[in-house]
Structure formats: C-alpha cells, structure tokens
Amino acid sequence: MRVGLITPEPGHPLLAATTALLAREHVVEPVDPASAPPDRVADVYLLKSRTPHALALARELELRGVVVLNSASATALCQDRTAMAELADAAGLPFAATRTFAALAPLPDDPDLTYPLVVKSRHSRRHDLVARADDAAGLRALAGAWAREPVVVQEFTANSGWDHKLWVIGDRVFAALRRSELAPGGRGPTRSLALDDLPPGWAELALRVGEAFALDVYGVDLIDADGGPLIVDVNAFPGIRGQRGAPEALAELALGAGGGRLIPRARARSAQESRSTP
C-alpha cells in the first residue's frame, strides 16, 4: 500500500514513528503541501498540514476519489473558531459560549462584555492570539498589536489551571494534562494521563466530538468546570507527542482507510447525507 503524508515536516515525532512502522511493508511518501498533486497518487493521505496550500492539495486529491485523513473540509472547519462553536452547539456538545467580532480594536469600549474573558483569533493558526483579559485595560493592551484581528470572545470559566488534552486516533483515546497558557506563569509541562484517571464520560465525549466534526485524528481541549467538562478547543490532526501506542494507532488507521476496511467519518457523513436527500 502507498501512504502519503501531506506535511512540510515528515520528521515530526508522531509521523516519523508511524512511518517507521508502515515502511516495513508499505511505501510512505511525504508530499510538500505546496506541490501539485502527484501523477501517481497514494491509497490514502494523512493531512497533517493546515495551510491553504495543503487544503487545496487535499481537496484536489479528494476530487480524484482518494481517501484523505482528515478531510479538507473538516480540517478547515476546525480553523474557524466561530464555525467550531456553532457546530458544537448544534451537536449538543458542552462548548464554551462564544461571541464573534470583526476586529479587536472596538472591544474595550463594549459595555456588554463580562470580565474576566478569553479572547482568541477567530482563525486558528500558529502564533495566533489566545489571551485572558481581566478588564478593558487588558483588552486595550492586546489591541495595541491585534487591533484589526477578527476575534472570538468567551467568558473565562474558573478552573484548576490545567487543561485536559484528549487525543483521538480512529476509536482510540489518549489523554494528558497540560498547564494552561492562560494560567499564571503561562503554559507548563504536559503529563500523560491514564484513561482510567479521566472523569466518567470524558473519553466518550471526545469520541462524540469526532462524530460531530467528521474527524478521525483530532484533539479536544477540556477544562473541569463546576458543572462538568467544558470544551474550549478542537484541533484537526494535532501533534500527539509522547503517547504510547499513538503511532501504532495511526498506522492501523491509515492502512484500514487505504485498504477500504475502515470508512473515514467524513465519507460516512457524506454517504449518510446522500441517502437522506430525496
């Protein structure tokens, strides 16, 4: 079988370990996201990059009937925090209440905002804005560098200062704790967490996210709020570093999807929608 990796960094630890497993019996081909679709396509592609070039390449491959994990549309949706919140709400998932603004600059003068709050770039990308503001002065300080940035605003929910990081590959769930970047002192270390140490129902909640977002490889960031779990972010194909069994799960997923033994969630969703259309 031929497995393609759409990424500028095939040496990423998860991809490198997965490649080592697959290369024993299969061909693994890294593909530069900015390149044209190859003449000879692989049986399945893993879409690790989220750049516009990578999404365009993935869409072109999908038009040829090739399996791409995750799909271009599911990956793109996770980059729009407004669309993410709307989909989560429609699916009945416990997602942080989210408001969208065209630019950050006017927000310090908005009398309807409740502090403290969390402000994030609407469009998720490397080095985007994710910050806590305790008052209008804090927002003005952020506006100095991000005045024209489209943003989403969420009320800050009191919590332990540790994010629960849940990662899913196919139907396997991995977990860790990470000191939040919004906590005093900023982001801290990541500590692996046994699934048995998660609160009841959290692993199942992570799998529900995959069904709602049509994702097969993804991450869910949760905080432990007074009323239970609260989802604050969903990421398509995160790094999933240091998780025992993750490369094996990814290799198994790629081979299953490429060999037709597993139907990716995006394809299953499309087939279901086609059957329900009169």
C-alpha positions in Angstrom: 0.0 0.0 0.0 1.1 3.6 -0.6 0.6 6.1 2.2 1.1 9.8 1.6 2.0 12.4 4.2 0.9 15.9 3.4 3.3 17.9 5.6 6.4 20.1 5.4 7.7 18.2 8.5 7.8 14.4 7.8 10.3 14.2 10.7 7.6 15.2 13.3 7.9 12.5 16.1 4.4 11.1 15.5 4.8 10.9 11.7 8.4 9.6 11.9 7.4 6.8 14.3 4.3 5.9 12.2 6.5 5.9 9.0 8.9 3.5 10.6 6.1 1.1 11.3 4.5 1.4 7.9 7.7 1.3 5.9 8.3 -2.4 6.9 5.8 -3.5 4.3 4.4 -0.4 2.6 5.6 2.7 0.8 5.4 6.0 2.6 5.7 9.2 0.6 6.0 12.7 2.1 4.3 15.3 0.0 5.1 19.0 0.1 1.8 20.9 0.7 2.8 23.5 -1.9 3.4 20.9 -4.6 1.0 19.8 -7.4 -0.9 16.5 -6.9 1.5 13.7 -7.8 0.9 11.8 -11.0 0.7 8.5 -9.2 -1.5 9.0 -6.1 -1.3 7.0 -2.9 -4.0 4.9 -1.5 -4.5 7.2 1.5 -3.1 10.5 2.6 -2.6 11.9 6.1 -3.3 15.6 6.1 -1.0 16.9 8.9 -0.6 20.5 7.5 -3.4 23.0 7.7 -2.0 25.7 5.3 -4.1 27.0 2.4 -1.8 25.1 0.0 -2.2 21.9 2.0 -6.0 22.2 2.0 -6.1 22.9 -1.7 -4.0 19.8 -2.4 -6.2 17.7 -0.2 -9.3 18.9 -2.0 -7.8 18.0 -5.4 -6.9 14.5 -4.2 -10.4 14.1 -2.8 -11.9 15.0 -6.2 -9.9 12.2 -7.6 -11.5 9.8 -5.2 -8.5 9.4 -2.9 -9.0 9.0 0.9 -7.6 11.9 2.9 -7.5 11.8 6.7 -8.8 14.2 7.9 -10.9 15.6 5.0 -10.0 19.1 3.8 -13.5 20.4 4.8 -13.3 19.0 8.4 -9.7 20.4 8.8 -10.7 23.8 7.5 -13.8 24.0 9.8 -11.5 23.5 12.9 -9.6 26.6 11.9 -12.6 28.8 12.2 -13.5 29.1 15.9 -16.9 30.6 15.1 -17.9 27.7 12.9 -16.4 25.3 15.5 -18.6 26.8 18.3 -21.7 26.8 16.1 -21.3 23.1 15.1 -20.5 22.1 18.7 -23.6 23.9 19.9 -25.8 22.3 17.2 -24.5 18.9 18.2 -25.3 19.4 21.9 -21.7 19.4 23.0 -20.6 21.3 26.1 -18.7 24.0 24.3 -17.7 27.4 25.8 -20.2 30.1 24.9 -18.6 32.1 22.0 -19.2 35.6 20.5 -17.6 36.8 17.3 -16.3 40.3 16.5 -14.9 41.6 13.2 -12.0 43.3 15.0 -10.5 43.6 18.4 -10.0 47.3 18.5 -13.5 48.4 19.5 -14.0 45.8 22.2 -12.6 47.8 25.2 -15.5 50.2 24.7 -18.2 47.5 24.6 -20.3 47.8 27.8 -21.8 44.4 27.4 -18.6 42.4 27.9 -18.2 40.5 31.2 -14.8 40.1 32.7 -12.6 38.2 33.0 -12.8 36.9 29.5 -10.8 34.9 27.0 -10.1 36.5 23.6 -8.8 34.4 20.7 -8.1 34.9 17.0 -11.2 33.8 15.1 -9.0 31.9 12.6 -6.7 29.4 14.3 -3.1 29.3 13.1 0.4 29.3 14.5 1.2 32.1 16.8 -2.4 33.3 16.9 -4.0 35.3 19.7 -5.1 33.4 22.8 -5.2 35.6 25.9 -7.1 36.4 29.1 -8.2 39.9 29.8 -9.4 40.9 33.3 -10.7 44.3 32.3 -11.0 46.8 29.5 -7.4 48.0 30.1 -6.2 44.5 29.4 -8.1 44.4 26.1 -6.6 47.8 25.1 -3.1 46.4 25.7 -3.9 43.5 23.4 -5.4 45.8 20.8 -2.0 47.5 20.5 -0.7 44.5 18.5 -4.0 42.9 17.3 -6.3 45.9 16.6 -7.7 44.6 13.3 -7.7 40.9 14.2 -11.1 39.2 13.9 -11.7 37.5 17.3 -14.0 35.4 19.3 -14.7 36.1 23.0 -15.5 33.6 25.7 -16.3 34.2 29.3 -13.4 32.9 31.5 -14.5 29.8 33.4 -12.8 29.3 36.8 -10.8 26.0 36.7 -7.7 24.4 38.1 -5.4 26.0 35.6 -4.8 22.6 33.9 -6.2 21.7 30.5 -7.2 18.1 29.9 -5.8 17.2 26.4 -7.7 14.3 24.8 -6.5 13.0 21.5 -8.3 10.5 19.3 -7.0 8.4 16.5 -9.8 6.3 15.0 -11.6 5.0 18.0 -8.6 5.1 20.4 -8.4 7.9 23.0 -5.2 9.2 24.6 -5.1 11.8 27.4 -2.7 14.2 29.2 -2.8 17.2 31.5 -1.1 20.4 30.4 -0.7 23.6 32.4 -2.9 26.2 30.6 -1.3 29.1 28.7 -4.0 31.3 30.5 -2.8 30.2 33.9 -0.4 32.4 35.9 3.1 31.8 34.6 1.8 30.6 31.2 1.9 27.2 29.6 3.6 24.5 31.5 4.5 20.8 31.1 2.4 18.0 29.7 1.8 15.0 31.8 0.4 11.8 30.3 -2.9 10.6 31.9 -4.4 7.1 32.1 -7.9 6.9 30.7 -9.0 5.4 34.0 -8.0 8.7 35.6 -10.3 10.7 33.5 -13.7 11.7 35.0 -16.5 9.4 33.9 -17.8 10.0 30.4 -14.9 12.3 29.2 -13.5 9.7 26.8 -16.9 9.1 25.4 -17.4 12.8 25.0 -14.2 13.0 22.9 -15.5 10.3 20.6 -18.7 12.3 20.2 -16.7 15.3 19.0 -15.2 13.1 16.2 -18.7 12.1 15.1 -19.9 15.7 15.1 -16.9 17.2 13.3 -16.3 14.2 10.9 -12.7 13.9 12.2 -10.6 10.7 12.5 -7.4 12.2 14.0 -8.0 15.1 16.4 -7.6 16.7 19.7 -10.1 18.1 22.2 -9.1 20.6 24.9 -11.3 20.3 28.0 -11.4 22.1 31.4 -13.1 20.8 34.5 -15.8 23.4 35.2 -18.1 23.2 38.2 -20.9 21.8 36.1 -18.7 19.2 34.3 -16.5 19.1 31.3 -16.3 22.2 29.1 -14.8 22.0 25.6 -12.6 25.0 24.8 -11.0 23.9 21.5 -11.0 21.2 18.8 -7.9 20.6 16.7 -7.6 18.6 13.5 -4.5 16.3 13.4 -2.5 17.6 16.4 1.0 16.5 17.3 0.1 13.9 19.9 3.6 13.7 21.3 4.8 11.1 23.7 1.6 9.0 23.8 2.4 5.3 23.9 0.5 3.4 21.2 -0.3 6.5 19.1 2.0 5.7 16.2 0.6 2.1 16.1 -3.0 3.5 16.1 -2.2 6.0 13.3 -0.6 3.3 11.2 -3.6 1.0 11.7 -6.0 3.8 10.8 -4.1 4.7 7.6 -4.0 1.0 6.5 -7.6 0.5 7.3 -8.8 3.6 5.4 -6.5 3.0 2.5 -7.5 -0.6 2.2 -11.2 0.0 2.4 -11.7 -1.8 5.7 -12.5 1.5 7.5 -14.8 4.2 6.3 -13.5 7.7 7.4 -16.0 9.7 9.3 -16.2 12.4 6.5 -17.1 9.8 3.9 -19.6 8.1 6.2 -21.2 11.5 6.8 -21.4 12.2 3.0 -22.9 8.8 2.3 -25.5 9.3 5.0 -26.4 12.7 3.7 -26.7 11.3 0.2 -29.1 8.6 1.4 -31.3 11.1 3.2 -31.6 13.5 0.3 -34.8 13.0 -1.6 
